[in-house]
Amino acid sequence: MTTTPVTLDAGQARARLHELTVIDVRTPGEYASGHLPGALNIPLDRIRSALPEIRHAAGRGDVLMVCASGARSERACGLLAEEGIRTATLTGGTGAWAGAGHDLHRPAACDTRAGWSMERQVRFTAGTVVLLGLLLGLLVHPAFQILSAGIAGGLVFSALTDTCGMAAVLGKLPHNRPRPADLAATLAALRRG
């Protein structure tokens, strides 16, 4: 049986933060760039492997799923609902949280270089490929403009389907991949409560 995820806005989440288990489903790089206080990082592509621990946490109290804008956390809530685990999502994600004036925490062990959000990585990569396609089309051969057209088509498809293939590919890069020890520590923290 599936359940419908509950949504909390930034104010509601802040008022209940002390009683929530917060799971940030962004990449480790995004998580390191700033997350809700006390949030644990389980990237969206690792949610299924963490089902027993999330179920355990949900048995103790409410679980709030968080991402940058709310789209990935809604997807995580859907995956968990298929497993009968009721969760909530933060409307607008960490962007709305920070926009409401609430602090984002950064791991103490992180270097001073801030990680880029996945949205920023996608914009940078798409823009770079479009410019490269246009330049190569002018300087080398017009056929290179197909690169720019391909990115434009991908962006339209991404908007229509609310998915992002480029983000999925970028999420597999080393700086966006979870370290096994980090996920193991997160899962242990969920089991302890």
KOLNU-401630 format. One line per 8 residues: their letters; for each residue z, y, x negated of N, C-alpha, C. Coordinates in steps of 0.02 Angstrom, whole numbers, plus 50000, padded with zeros to 5 digits. Each point is the difference from the previous one (the first is absolute). Layout:
BEGIN
A> Z,Y,X,Z,Y,X,Z,Y,X ~ ... $
This chain:
BEGIN
MTTTPVTL> 50000,49941,49958,50000,50059,50042,50000,50062,49956 ~ 49957,50048,50016,49998,50061,49961,50038,50055,50036 ~ 50022,50048,49961,50036,50057,50028,49965,50064,49980 ~ 50009,50053,50038,49969,50064,49985,50046,50039,49953 ~ 49972,50027,49945,50043,50037,49954,50024,50066,50031 ~ 50060,50017,49982,50030,50063,50021,49980,50052,49948 ~ 49991,50062,50021,49986,50054,49953,50059,50047,49997 ~ 50015,50023,49940,50052,50050,49990,49968,50059,49964 $
DAGQARAR> 50017,50060,50022,49976,50058,49962,50048,50013,49943 ~ 49984,50048,49957,50040,50012,49940,50073,50017,50017 ~ 50010,50039,50051,50069,50019,50020,50040,49940,50024 ~ 49969,49959,50041,50034,49940,50025,50016,49952,49943 ~ 49952,49991,49955,50011,49955,49944,50055,50026,49955 ~ 50001,50065,49988,50053,50028,49956,50069,49991,50031 ~ 50004,50010,50065,50065,49992,50034,50025,49928,49998 ~ 49954,49952,49996,50019,49929,50001,49992,49967,49932 $
LHELTVID> 49984,50038,49948,49985,49971,49935,50056,49954,49974 ~ 50062,50019,50013,50057,49960,49975,50004,49931,50032 ~ 49969,49990,50058,50004,49936,50034,49934,49960,49998 ~ 49949,50028,49969,49934,49968,49997,49989,49965,49934 ~ 49962,49945,50001,49972,49972,49940,49930,50029,49996 ~ 49986,50039,49948,49936,50034,49994,49956,49963,49950 ~ 49940,49981,50021,49953,49965,49957,49937,50043,49994 ~ 49985,50019,49939,49941,50041,49985,49943,49952,49981 $
VRTPGEYA> 49945,50002,50037,49945,49952,49990,49944,50028,49957 ~ 50013,50056,49967,49949,50029,49956,49999,49962,49933 ~ 49952,50017,49959,49996,49969,49933,50059,50024,49958 ~ 50018,49962,49948,50055,50022,49957,49989,50069,49970 ~ 49938,50017,49984,49985,50066,49973,50016,50055,50050 ~ 49980,49989,50063,50015,50049,50052,50075,50003,50013 ~ 50032,49943,50002,50072,49997,50011,50037,50040,49946 ~ 49979,49992,49937,50032,50034,49944,49990,50076,50005 $
SGHLPGAL> 49947,50022,50034,49987,50072,50004,50047,50034,50050 ~ 50037,49961,50039,50049,50028,50046,50006,49958,50063 ~ 50061,49980,50018,50012,49957,50058,50063,50022,50036 ~ 50009,49975,50061,50061,50015,50038,50060,49973,49962 ~ 50057,50034,50005,50060,49976,49966,50017,49929,50023 ~ 50012,49957,49951,50019,49931,50015,49943,49954,50018 ~ 49939,50025,50001,49943,49958,50020,49987,49946,49947 ~ 49982,49941,50025,49981,49945,49957,49924,49994,50001 $
NIPLDRIR> 49969,49983,49945,49927,49997,49995,49974,49929,50006 ~ 49964,49987,50055,49963,49938,50009,49930,50021,50020 ~ 49951,50000,49954,49932,50021,50017,49972,49960,50058 ~ 49958,50032,50040,49972,49969,50060,49970,49931,49986 ~ 49966,49993,49944,49969,49936,49986,50050,49945,49980 ~ 50063,50017,49995,50052,49951,49984,50048,49987,50058 ~ 49988,50032,50057,50045,49994,50058,50009,49927,50021 ~ 49945,49963,50005,50005,49930,50023,50044,49958,49954 $
SALPEIRH> 49998,50013,49935,50041,49961,49954,50074,50018,50005 ~ 50015,50056,50033,50069,50023,50007,50028,49988,50070 ~ 49964,49962,50041,50022,49989,50069,50072,49975,50008 ~ 50022,49949,49962,50069,49977,50010,50052,50054,49987 ~ 49989,50041,49949,50048,50052,49983,49998,50057,50052 ~ 49940,50017,50023,49995,50052,50052,50032,49976,50065 ~ 49988,49937,50016,50031,49971,50061,50076,50003,49994 ~ 50026,49984,49941,50072,50003,49988,50026,50071,50009 $
AAGRGDVL> 49965,50048,49971,50020,50071,50006,49998,50022,50073 ~ 49948,49979,50037,49994,50019,50071,50055,49968,50042 ~ 50025,49943,49978,50056,49969,50035,50065,50038,49993 ~ 50006,50039,49947,50060,50040,49987,49997,50069,50033 ~ 49939,50026,50013,49994,50067,50028,49926,50021,50001 ~ 49989,50062,50019,49932,50025,50007,49965,50010,49933 ~ 49935,49985,49999,49959,50006,49940,49947,50054,50013 ~ 49994,50047,49953,49951,50054,50005,49947,49990,49947 $
MVCASGAR> 49937,49995,50020,49945,49993,49954,49971,50070,49988 ~ 49984,50014,49936,49977,50066,49980,49940,49995,49954 ~ 49954,50047,50006,49945,50007,49952,49986,50075,49994 ~ 49942,50018,49974,49985,50071,49989,49988,50038,50065 ~ 49962,49970,50047,49981,50035,50061,50020,49965,50064 ~ 50017,49937,49995,50018,49961,50059,49951,49944,50016 ~ 49940,50002,49973,49949,49949,50016,50018,49932,49971 ~ 50018,49997,49936,50018,49936,49970,50065,49972,50028 $
SERACGLL> 50048,50045,50014,50063,49975,50028,49989,49973,50071 ~ 49955,50030,50038,49983,49972,50067,49969,49932,49992 ~ 49956,49991,49950,49969,49935,49987,50054,49949,49982 ~ 50048,50021,49958,50055,49955,49981,50041,49981,50061 ~ 50014,50048,50044,50038,49985,50061,49962,49949,50043 ~ 49934,50007,50003,49959,49952,50038,50004,49930,49971 ~ 49996,49995,49933,50005,49935,49967,50069,49969,50014 ~ 50052,50040,49996,50067,49975,50012,50011,49982,50073 $
AEEGIRTA> 49970,50039,50045,50006,49985,50071,49969,49932,50017 ~ 49945,49983,49965,49969,49934,50010,50048,49944,49982 ~ 50048,50015,49956,50050,49951,49979,50065,50006,50040 ~ 49999,50044,50051,50059,50009,50042,50053,50044,49970 ~ 49982,50040,49950,50048,50044,49967,49988,50071,50025 ~ 50050,50027,50033,49995,50068,50028,50017,50051,49946 ~ 49955,50048,49992,50009,50053,49951,49979,50066,50030 ~ 50016,50053,49965,49979,50068,50019,49958,50029,49944 $
TLTGGTGA> 49961,50051,50017,49959,50034,49950,50016,50074,50001 ~ 49996,50031,49941,50013,50072,49994,49935,50037,50017 ~ 50000,50037,50055,49942,50038,50020,49982,50052,49946 ~ 49939,49996,49976,49978,50048,49949,50020,49982,49929 ~ 50039,49946,49992,50018,49975,49934,50039,50049,49957 ~ 49996,49988,49934,50036,50043,49953,49975,50071,50001 ~ 49936,50009,50020,49974,50068,50006,50038,50040,50053 ~ 50013,49969,50057,50038,50033,50053,50072,50009,49979 $
WAGAGHDL> 50028,49951,49965,50069,50004,49976,50008,50061,49954 ~ 49956,50005,49950,50004,50057,49954,49983,50065,50035 ~ 49952,49998,50047,49982,50059,50038,50057,50027,50043 ~ 50046,49956,50019,50059,50021,50039,50055,50026,49955 ~ 49987,50002,49934,50049,50027,49953,50050,49950,49973 ~ 49988,49936,50013,50045,49948,49975,49980,49980,49929 ~ 50050,49983,49959,49987,49982,49931,49969,49931,49994 ~ 49956,49994,49950,49973,49936,49980,50033,49981,49934 $
HRPAACDT> 50020,49938,49993,50031,49977,49938,49949,49968,49955 ~ 50012,50006,49935,49957,49970,49950,50043,49956,49956 ~ 49975,49940,49982,50040,49956,49957,50018,50035,49934 ~ 50061,49992,49978,50023,50032,49939,49962,49976,49939 ~ 49976,49938,50001,49965,49972,49943,49928,50024,49993 ~ 49975,50036,50050,49931,50023,49998,49992,50055,49948 ~ 49941,50001,49969,49987,50054,49954,49987,50064,50040 ~ 49992,50056,49966,49992,50063,50035,49931,50009,50031 $
RAGWSMER> 49954,49957,49983,49932,50004,50028,50003,49972,50071 ~ 49983,50040,50048,50002,49978,50070,49939,49957,50015 ~ 50011,49945,50036,49945,49958,50021,49962,50034,50057 ~ 49938,49983,50005,49959,50027,50054,50005,49957,50062 ~ 50001,50032,50058,50000,49962,50062,49933,49964,50006 ~ 49998,49948,50041,49938,49963,50009,49946,50046,50030 ~ 50020,50043,50046,49952,50046,50030,49968,50044,49946 ~ 50041,50025,49954,49974,50042,49946,49954,49960,49953 $
QVRFTAGT> 50019,49938,49985,49958,49957,49958,49932,49988,50033 ~ 50000,49988,50066,49938,49989,50036,49957,50063,49999 ~ 50030,50058,50014,49961,50062,49999,49970,50013,49931 ~ 50039,49989,49947,49976,50011,49932,49942,49952,49984 ~ 50009,49936,50016,49949,49950,49985,49936,50013,50040 ~ 50007,50013,50065,49941,50014,50041,49963,50062,49975 ~ 50037,50052,49986,49968,50062,49976,49965,49990,49934 ~ 50032,49962,49955,49970,49986,49934,49935,49961,50007 $
VVLLGLLL> 50000,49949,50043,49940,49959,50009,49944,50040,50033 ~ 50017,50043,50049,49950,50042,50032,49969,50047,49949 ~ 50042,50034,49960,49973,50046,49949,49958,49962,49949 ~ 50023,49942,49979,49963,49960,49951,49932,49980,50029 ~ 49999,49979,50062,49936,49982,50033,49952,50058,50003 ~ 50026,50059,50017,49958,50059,50004,49974,50020,49931 ~ 50044,50001,49950,49978,50018,49932,49949,49952,49972 ~ 50014,49935,50007,49953,49951,49975,49934,50003,50039 $
GLLVHPAF> 50004,50016,50064,49940,50008,50040,49957,50058,49978 ~ 50032,50053,49976,49963,50058,49974,49975,49990,49930 ~ 50042,49970,49958,49984,49995,49929,49963,49937,49979 ~ 50011,49944,50035,49972,49936,49978,49946,49976,50049 ~ 50021,49984,50061,49953,49974,50049,50029,50013,50070 ~ 49959,50021,50048,50025,50015,50068,50034,49940,50034 ~ 49985,49940,49978,50031,49941,50032,50075,49999,49992 ~ 50027,50034,49949,50072,50002,49990,50037,50037,50056 $
QILSAGIA> 49962,50038,50040,50032,50035,50057,50024,49950,50053 ~ 49978,49938,49994,50024,49948,50045,50076,49991,49993 ~ 50026,50011,49939,50073,49998,49990,50036,50048,50046 ~ 49974,50062,50003,50031,50051,50042,49994,49981,50074 ~ 49942,49974,50020,49991,49980,50069,50046,49942,50018 ~ 50008,49953,49953,50045,49944,50012,50072,50022,50011 ~ 50023,50047,49960,50068,50026,50009,50007,50036,50066 ~ 49950,50040,50018,50002,50036,50064,50003,49950,50058 $
GGLVFSAL> 49960,49948,49997,50002,49948,50052,50068,49965,50002 ~ 50028,49987,49942,50065,49968,49997,50055,50044,50030 ~ 49996,50065,49988,50049,50046,50028,49995,50003,50076 ~ 49939,50000,50026,49991,50000,50073,50027,49935,50029 ~ 49984,49944,49969,50025,49935,50023,50077,49999,49998 ~ 50027,50027,49946,50073,50002,49992,50033,50040,50057 ~ 49970,50057,50017,50027,50041,50054,49995,49966,50067 ~ 49943,49967,50013,49990,49967,50064,50045,49939,50010 $
TDTCGMAA> 50014,49964,49947,50040,49938,50005,50073,50009,49981 ~ 50018,50059,49974,50067,50014,49975,50021,49948,49948 ~ 49952,49981,49958,50013,49957,49943,49970,50033,49939 ~ 50017,49976,49942,49971,50030,49940,49990,49947,49946 ~ 49938,49978,49994,49983,49951,49949,50013,50025,49930 ~ 49987,50065,49988,50011,50027,49934,50075,49999,49983 ~ 50042,50013,50048,50073,49997,49987,50021,49929,49984 ~ 49969,49951,50034,50016,49930,49986,49981,49982,49929 $
VLGKLPHN> 49942,50024,49977,49979,49986,49932,50044,50037,49950 ~ 50014,50064,50013,50042,50039,49954,50071,49972,49997 ~ 50023,49972,50055,50067,49971,50002,50008,49940,49954 ~ 49945,49971,49978,50002,49943,49954,50000,50021,49927 ~ 49993,50065,49986,50002,50023,49931,50071,49993,49972 ~ 50007,49991,49935,50066,49986,49970,50054,50051,50018 ~ 49983,50064,50001,50052,50050,50014,50022,50000,50073 ~ 49963,49966,50044,50019,49995,50071,50028,49932,50018 $
RPRPADLA> 50001,49953,49954,50023,49933,50014,50076,49995,49991 ~ 50031,49960,50043,50072,49991,49993,50015,49956,49939 ~ 50055,50015,49968,50025,49957,49946,50041,49945,50033 ~ 49990,49938,49980,50037,49945,50032,50076,50010,50001 ~ 50028,50027,49946,50072,50011,49998,50022,50051,50052 ~ 49960,50051,50012,50017,50050,50050,50002,49969,50070 ~ 49949,49960,50017,49999,49969,50066,50057,49950,50007 ~ 50013,49962,49947,50056,49952,50002,50066,50036,50012 $
ATLAALRR> 50010,50056,49966,50062,50039,50009,50004,50027,50071 ~ 49944,50022,50027,49999,50026,50068,50017,49946,50050 ~ 49970,49942,49992,50015,49944,50045,50072,49978,49996 ~ 50028,50001,49939,50071,49983,49991,50044,50052,50036 ~ 49982,50063,49996,50038,50052,50034,49997,49991,50075 ~ 49943,49979,50027,49995,49988,50072,50044,49941,50021 ~ 50003,49948,49958,50042,49942,50016,50074,50018,50000 ~ 50020,50043,49950,50070,50019,49995,50021,50044,50058 $
G> 49955,50043,50021,50017,50045,50055,50032,50059,49975 $
